[in-house]
Amino acid sequence: MTGPARIDTHHHIVPPHYRDWLLSRGVTAGGLPIPRWDVDTDLAFMDSQGIQAAVMSVSTPGTYLGDAAEATTWARKVNDYAAGIVSDNPDRYGFFATLTLPDVDGALNEAARALDELGADGIVLLANQSGTYLGDPAFEPLMAELGRRGATVFIHPAELPGPLVPGIPPYAADFLLDTTRAAMNLVLSGTTTRHPGIRFILSHGGGFLPYAAHRIALALQAPHQVGGVQPVMPHETILAELRRFYFDTALSANPDTLPTLLAFADPARITFGSDFPYATPDMSAYFTRQLDAYPLDDDQRAAIDRGNAEALFPRLAR
């Protein structure tokens, strides 16, 4: 490729011992098998796609499988593993630390350890934990701390808290709704306004959010209009809050989706994403080719490729 090398903000790590643990529990990643991962294969993929640096994250299901102590043990293990990869390859990798939600106390402890001791570049949170979505009051102590720190938080979808549709795997469509639900709840709960220091990155182009933002904004103000009461948050304000999110291009860069994303999102808040290795090399490359072929001006292309990510992760700036 020509132009500046990319910074990938949606790039997964699968520590071998973590993979073995998930397999022993019969767990998938939203219907996807847990892939094998190693540094050499990962770097070869990055080089093939013009990716200079990647901010690694553990995908769904994270480390909480129902037991808080077990989640703490595995969060520490995967964060220590990721920090070791970054230490060995500081110009090629960063990482989002995995926490222990819905265990808030454990999440606060691990966030402090990961950010202060391991040098994590941010935090990854699942959109929902067993049906409790980001923005829920139970998670407010964590949000307050991340806001105080001005943390970058990568929101990754999980399985929806409801029955599956036979033949439709969760990652195909449910993931997009899950991300959208989390974004809506973060705004409706006031989390984004109370903690403006948090930089939230939404996976997969924000799910359905850019496409349905105006409908969402009007719907969110509607409950406050019962009995003719003035809305607590007008839809214009809700739209402005929704536009404060960051959006990655993982599995979303194509000539049908990009016009809506580019029309809705702040141009300084779109980052490149590959979704490797849960997206196969061929699948990820398909969307990267679509992004390369899309008619962007030089400044916008450079911003998506790396400039916007450099603002979030100045350590990775060349």
N, C-alpha and C positions, 0 to 999 in steps of 0.2 A: 504494500500500500504506500501511497505518498502522504506527505503531511506529517504532523506530530504523532508519535506513538500514543496509544490509548492508555487510559486508566480505567480499569474495570471495577465497578462498585457492586456488581452482582456476580460473585464468583465464589463457588463453594469449596470447602475443605471437608474431607471425609477421613479423619484419622483412622488407621486400620483397627485399633482396639475399640474405637467407638462403633465402627461398622460391625465388628464381631458381636458387640453387645446388643445392637439393634437386631441383628439377625437372630441372636439367641432368644430374643423376645418376640420374634415373628412380626416385626414392625416394618412398614414401608414408609416412603416419603410421599404421602398423598397419593398412593397407588403406584408410585415409581419404585423399582427395586433400588436398594442402596448400592451405589456404584463403588468400585475400587478406585483409589486415588493414591498417587505418589507424586513427588515433586518433579521428577524428570519428565513424566508424561504431561504434567500440568504446564511446565515451562515450554515444552515443545508445542502444546496447543496455543499458549499465549504468543509465542513467536510467530506461529502460522497466521494469527489474526492481528498482528501489529499491536499487541498489548504490552506496553512497557511495564506496568505494575497492576496488581490486582489486590483488592481489599477482600480478604477471605471471610467467609461466614459459614457456620453450620446451618444446614437447612432444617425444615420440619422433619421429625417431631421435636427437635431440640434435645434436652436432657431430662425433662420432667415427664415421667411415665406413670405418675401416681404416688411417688414416694419422695418427700422433700430431701431427706438425707442422701438418697441415691442420686437425686438431681444435682445436689451440691458436689458430690464426689466426681460425677462425670463432667460437670461444668468446669471444675478445676482441671481435670485431665485434658479436655479438649482445648481449653484456653492455654494451658502450659504448652501443649503440642503446637498450637498455632504460633505462640510467641517464639518458640524455638525455630520454626520455619522463617519467621521474620528476622530473627537474629542472624541466621545463616545467609539470608538473601534480602538485606534491608532496602535495596533499590528496586526489588521486584515485588515485594509483598507488604501489605498491611493486614490488620485483622479487626473484625467486629467481635467483641467478646460475647460469649453465650452466658445467659443468666438462668435463673431458676424459677421464674414465674410459673404458677401463681404464688410461690413462696416468696413474699416480698422481702422479709428480713434476709433471707438467703441471697436474694437478688441484689440488695443494697450492699451486702458484704462482698459479694463477688465482683460487683461493678467497681467498688473501691480498689479491690486487689488488682483487677485486670487493668484499670486505667492508671493507677498510681504505681504499681510494681511491675506489671508486665508490659506497659507501654501500649495498650490497645488503642486503636485509632477511633473506636466508637463501640457501639452496642448493637447487637441484633436482637429483635423481639419478634415473636410470632404475633400475628394479627389477633388471634384469640387463643385462650388456654381453656380447653374444655367448656367452651361457650361463653367465657368471660372475656370481653373485648377490651383492647387498649382504650383508655378513656374511662374505664370503670373506676369508681371512687376507691376501690380496694387497692388500686395501683398508684394512687396519688403520691404516697411517700417516695416511690421510685421516680416518678415524673418530676417531682420537686427537686430531687437531688440531681437528676440529669439536666434539668433546666439550669440549676445553679452552676453546673459545670460547663454549660454550653456544649453538651455532647451531640455528636452526630449519631442518629438512631436509624438503623436500617430495618424496615418493617417487611417481614416475609410472611406470606400466607401459610395457613395450616388447613387441616380438614374442617369443613363446616360442621357446626354442632347439630347435625341432623342426619337422617338416613340418606344413604347413597342412592343414586338412580342407576339401576342395572345397566351395565354396558358403558356408562359414562364415568371415567376415572376422575377423582377430585382435581387432579392437576390440570385437566383440560379446560374447565370452566369455573368450578367452585373456587379455585384459588383467586380468580379475578374478583369474584364477589366478596371473598373474605377480606381482601385488601381494601376494597371499597367500603365495606362495613366498618373496618377499623378507622379509616380516614374520617368517615362521617361521625363516628362516635367520639373521636378525638376533638373534632370541632364542636359538636353538639354539647359535649360535657364541659367545654371551656378550657380543656387542657392546652390547646394550642395558644390561646390568648393568655392564660396564666403563666405559661412557661415558654415565652417566645425564643429563649436561647436554644431550645432543642431544634436541631435541623433533622427533620424526618424525611427519609428517602422511601418512597413507595415502590414496591416491586412491579415489574412487568407493565411499565407505562401507567401505573396507577390503577390497574384493573379496568373497571368500567367508569372510573371517576371523570376523566376529561370528557368522555362522550355524553355523560348524563349529568354534568355538574349543575346546569341551570335547573333541571328538574329536581335534583337533590336539594339545591339551595331553597327552592320554593317549598319543598316538602318539609324540610327541617324547620322552617319558620311557621308552618301551618298549625302545629299544636298550640302555639302561643296566641293564635287568633280566635280561639273559642270564646264566644260571648263578646266579640268585638274588641278584645284587649289588644293593645299595641304589641307587636312581636318584640320579644326580648332581643332577638338578633335578626335584623332585616336580611333579606336574601342577598342584597349587595354585599353586606358584611360577611355573610357565610361564603359567598364566592371569593371574596378577598382572602379569607382564611384558607380555603381550599387551594388557592393559588400559591400559598406559602409552602406547600409541600414540594419536595424534590421528587423527580420521576426518573427511573432508569429505563433504558431501552430494551432490556432483556426480553427476548421472544416477542417483541412488539414493534420493531422497526420494519415497516413495510409501507407501500404507497397508499394503502387504505387507512392505516392507523395514524401514521405520522402527521397528516394534515390537522387532525383534531388535537393531538398532543401539542403540536407546535402552536396552534391557535390558542389553546387554553393555558398552557404552562408558562410561567416566567422563563424566558429564554436562558437565564442564568441558573436555572434549577433543573436542567435535564442532563443526566449523566449516562455514559455508556455502560451496558451490562451484557454479559455473555450467558449467564446461568450454567456455565460448565461446572462439573461434569454431569449434572442431572439432565441438562440438554446435551445431547451427543455432539461431537465435533461437527458433524454434517448439519445438524439442526441449528446449532449456534451460528455456523458460518453462513447459512442461508439468510438469516436476519442481518448479519453484518454486511453481506453483499447488498442487501436491500437498502441499508443505511448508506453505504458508499455510493449507491446509484441515485439516491434521492437528491433533488436539486436544492442544496443548501448553499448559502454564501460562505465564503472562506472563514469569516469570523464565527458564524454559527457552528460550522463543522468542527473548527478547532475547540470551541467551547464544549461541545458534546463529547468530543474525543477525549479531552483532558482538562481544558481550562476550568470548567465548573468543578470538577473533582479536585483540582489543585487548590481551589479556594477552600474546600472542605478538609483536605488532607495536605497541608503545605509541606509536610515531610517528604511527600512523594513527588514534589515538583522538581524538575530537572534543573 
